[in-house]
Structures are given as C-alpha cells and as structure tokens.
Amino acid sequence: LFQVCDDITPDGFTLFDLESQTPSINFQNNPDLTVTYHLTEADAEASSNPIDTATPYTNIANPQIIWVRVENTLTTCYRFFEMELNVISPIAGTPTPLVECDEVPNDDLADFDLSDPILLGEIINGQTDMAVTFHLDQAEADAGTPVLPNTYNGTTQTIVARLQSTLPGFEDCYDTIVLDLIVNAAPAITDPIDPYPL
C-alpha cells in the first residue's frame, strides 16, 4: 500500500514517486536486484512496458492497483506482486448555513452549535477517517489552529470548516469549505404594552 495526500486540487489524483518505494522493496540493498513497476500483471510477468520512474507517476484511478516486478539480474529469477496506490483526498461537502434567532435586546449575537451531527454529516459527506474543525478565517483553517469551540457565540459572518484525515501520519491531508452563520433579529415589541380593554 502506497498512500499520499492529494495535491492542491482535491480530486483523488496526484503524483506518486514510485522510486521512493524501491529501497523498502530491495531492503537488503542487493545490487543484483532490479525493481520495475507496471500497469498490468501481464506486463509485470513479461517484464514489458515498465512505468518510467524518472518522473513521478500520476494515478489514473483511486485507488489503483499496479504491479511490481523484482528480478535478479544474475539468475533471471523474478517475482511480482501488486501494489495499491491510494490518494487520501478529503473533499468537504457544502454545508447548509446555520441560522439562529437573536434574543431581546438584539445584540446581533447568537450561539451556534458547531457539533451538530447534521452539519458535520454534510461536510464529511460519507467519507471515513475524517474529522471536522471550525476556524475564523482561511489562514487559521489552513494552519488548523486555533479551533472554534463547539458552541460558538457569533454574529452574522462566514467561518471556515476544515475536513482532515484522521489516519496516522496523514493528518495534514485536508480540505476547507466556508460556512455561513446567520443571526436573525428578534421581533421588536413595544414595552410596556398598553392594557387591552375587555
């Protein structure tokens, strides 16, 4: 399994440095072993059409299976096996704006529940091994800090949600999406209300 974070365009396709896997495959650093990478099992068995590892390889599916051939150049004995390429690609879903009512006296502030399961579900959008945090602006979302509290007292504004991987070693794989917070004014009522004659 060869996993990498997606690039700046979260679409599940990115560059894989296949040559970076060769030292772990030839872990004894045997100079007589040749490691090549192939798109099909038949190519790996025939030692044909190796993937050019001089430049990083862009996957054509996510996940994608490729084949690795390890050959002893002295004996010509070889083995081959499959390797899964997997792009960890958090793609944040678009959340519905959160709307809360102000309270008298109107101060344009309200408490927003940022731990609401429906809200989190919209952002996670069925993906696994993901967590969501909320931030005041894009720079803080990119940095992952500081994080807004679950109950956020705010005004009508736009904040930023960060969807990130929880897989160990891949916590820096993330996507962001804006979330609109809307505070509706409470009805203005004359106080005191004149008695109503019966």
C-alpha positions as MATLAB code, in Angstrom:
seq = 'LFQVCDDITPDGFTLFDLESQTPSINFQNNPDLTVTYHLTEADAEASSNPIDTATPYTNIANPQIIWVRVENTLTTCYRFFEMELNVISPIAGTPTPLVECDEVPNDDLADFDLSDPILLGEIINGQTDMAVTFHLDQAEADAGTPVLPNTYNGTTQTIVARLQSTLPGFEDCYDTIVLDLIVNAAPAITDPIDPYPL';
ca = [
       0.000    0.000    0.000;
       1.414    3.357   -1.086;
      -0.610    6.286    0.283;
      -0.110   10.002   -0.312;
      -2.058   13.180    0.329;
      -3.909   14.748   -2.550;
      -2.461   17.884   -4.113;
      -3.932   21.388   -4.078;
      -6.804   20.186   -6.293;
      -8.707   17.615   -4.204;
      -9.822   15.185   -6.917;
      -8.187   11.886   -5.938;
      -5.385   12.200   -8.497;
      -1.827   13.203   -7.710;
       1.833   12.324   -8.218;
       3.428    9.161   -6.817;
       7.208    8.899   -6.548;
       7.356    5.169   -7.215;
      11.137    5.141   -6.985;
      10.794    6.120   -3.320;
       9.353    2.628   -2.690;
      12.313    0.779   -4.206;
      14.555    0.910   -1.092;
      11.872   -0.709    1.051;
      11.283   -3.389   -1.605;
      15.007   -4.068   -2.031;
      15.552   -3.645    1.702;
      18.840   -5.599    1.602;
      20.175   -3.155   -0.985;
      21.144   -6.047   -3.250;
      22.801   -4.551   -6.376;
      21.726   -7.598   -8.404;
      18.016   -6.904   -7.920;
      16.094   -4.780  -10.395;
      12.734   -3.336   -9.356;
      10.279   -2.223  -12.021;
       6.669   -1.025  -11.886;
       3.938   -1.999  -14.350;
       0.306   -1.147  -15.020;
      -0.795   -4.745  -15.567;
       0.046   -8.166  -14.200;
       0.814   -9.403  -17.712;
       3.361   -6.613  -18.243;
       4.994   -7.386  -14.899;
       5.287  -11.068  -15.749;
       6.660  -10.339  -19.222;
       8.906   -7.517  -17.974;
       7.424   -5.195  -20.574;
       6.188   -1.593  -20.566;
       7.663   -0.541  -17.230;
       6.421    2.750  -15.796;
       9.045    5.456  -16.211;
      10.144    6.246  -12.645;
      12.433    9.102  -13.682;
       9.445   11.362  -13.053;
       6.537   10.895  -10.609;
       3.580    8.842  -11.836;
       0.021   10.227  -11.814;
      -2.582    7.645  -10.870;
      -5.475    7.006  -13.266;
      -7.926    5.702  -10.632;
      -8.259    5.985   -6.881;
      -7.405    3.526   -5.547;
      -5.327    1.963   -8.336;
      -3.536   -1.377   -8.463;
      -0.149   -1.521  -10.158;
       2.320   -4.394  -10.310;
       5.892   -4.553   -9.064;
       8.472   -6.903  -10.574;
      11.643   -7.803   -8.691;
      14.248   -9.626  -10.807;
      17.685  -10.965  -10.007;
      19.822   -9.914  -12.960;
      22.319  -12.728  -12.348;
      19.879  -15.622  -12.183;
      16.954  -14.006  -14.104;
      14.674  -15.353  -11.380;
      11.877  -12.958  -10.568;
       8.788  -12.397   -8.501;
       5.994   -9.884   -8.898;
       3.253   -8.578   -6.660;
       0.536   -5.959   -6.670;
       0.785   -2.573   -5.012;
      -2.195   -0.364   -4.234;
      -1.848    3.363   -4.874;
      -4.205    5.342   -2.683;
      -4.739    9.108   -2.627;
      -6.075   10.391    0.676;
      -8.359   13.100   -0.608;
     -10.678   14.815    1.859;
     -13.353   16.632   -0.154;
     -15.540   18.794    2.055;
     -19.261   18.839    1.296;
     -21.095   22.174    1.179;
     -22.896   22.788    4.476;
     -26.291   24.424    4.869;
     -25.972   27.855    6.552;
     -26.656   27.860   10.281;
     -29.471   30.242   11.240;
     -30.222   31.309   14.805;
     -32.557   33.911   16.305;
     -31.230   36.787   18.334;
     -32.665   37.454   21.773;
     -34.024   40.713   23.181;
     -32.279   43.040   23.485;
     -30.980   42.481   19.937;
     -27.189   42.459   20.006;
     -26.629   40.573   16.721;
     -25.100   37.638   18.617;
     -26.287   34.058   18.979;
     -24.936   30.645   19.998;
     -24.205   28.287   17.105;
     -23.844   24.525   17.648;
     -20.792   23.572   15.572;
     -21.019   19.958   16.792;
     -24.453   19.444   15.231;
     -24.464   15.937   13.650;
     -26.375   17.117   10.571;
     -23.833   19.889    9.943;
     -20.879   17.536   10.393;
     -22.533   14.940    8.177;
     -22.934   17.455    5.357;
     -19.242   18.364    5.494;
     -17.918   14.797    5.908;
     -20.271   13.651    3.144;
     -19.931    9.915    3.770;
     -16.132    9.823    3.877;
     -14.375    7.717    6.508;
     -11.460    8.506    8.825;
     -12.245   12.232    8.794;
     -12.627   14.956   11.431;
     -14.049   18.479   11.179;
     -12.869   21.647   12.913;
     -14.044   25.233   12.508;
     -11.968   28.401   12.212;
     -12.485   32.149   11.915;
     -10.731   32.510    8.558;
      -8.922   30.660    5.786;
      -5.451   31.202    7.224;
      -6.449   29.660   10.562;
      -8.197   26.785    8.771;
      -5.057   26.089    6.722;
      -2.975   26.130    9.903;
      -5.547   24.013   11.754;
      -5.434   26.370   14.722;
      -6.960   27.989   16.690;
     -10.157   25.938   16.684;
     -13.545   27.476   17.445;
     -15.481   25.945   20.380;
     -18.373   23.563   19.753;
     -20.774   26.244   20.970;
     -19.658   29.392   19.205;
     -21.129   32.762   20.148;
     -21.004   34.719   16.917;
     -22.720   37.186   14.669;
     -23.778   37.031   11.026;
     -20.471   36.030    9.457;
     -18.658   33.438    7.376;
     -16.326   30.965    9.079;
     -14.264   28.140    7.576;
     -14.614   24.397    8.171;
     -11.558   22.153    7.878;
     -12.093   18.493    6.934;
      -8.966   16.483    7.643;
      -7.821   12.891    7.636;
      -7.504   11.100   10.970;
      -5.265    8.364    9.548;
      -1.971    8.286   11.478;
       0.702   10.113    9.521;
      -1.804   11.722    7.166;
      -3.379   14.350    9.424;
      -2.090   17.061    7.066;
      -4.418   15.842    4.298;
      -7.323   18.287    4.397;
      -9.858   20.380    2.510;
     -11.713   23.510    3.571;
     -15.179   24.924    2.921;
     -16.933   28.079    4.094;
     -19.907   28.022    6.452;
     -22.319   30.945    6.702;
     -23.647   31.879   10.129;
     -26.813   33.994   10.166;
     -28.342   35.784   13.161;
     -31.956   36.862   12.630;
     -33.195   39.718   14.771;
     -35.792   39.004   17.422;
     -39.147   40.770   16.925;
     -39.244   44.268   18.384;
     -42.166   44.603   20.799;
     -43.256   47.868   22.438;
     -42.674   47.696   26.159;
     -44.778   48.178   28.121;
     -47.796   47.049   26.119;
     -50.896   49.127   26.830;
     -53.667   47.215   28.607;
     -56.261   45.876   26.215;
     -59.785   46.802   27.316;
     -62.195   43.915   27.723;
];
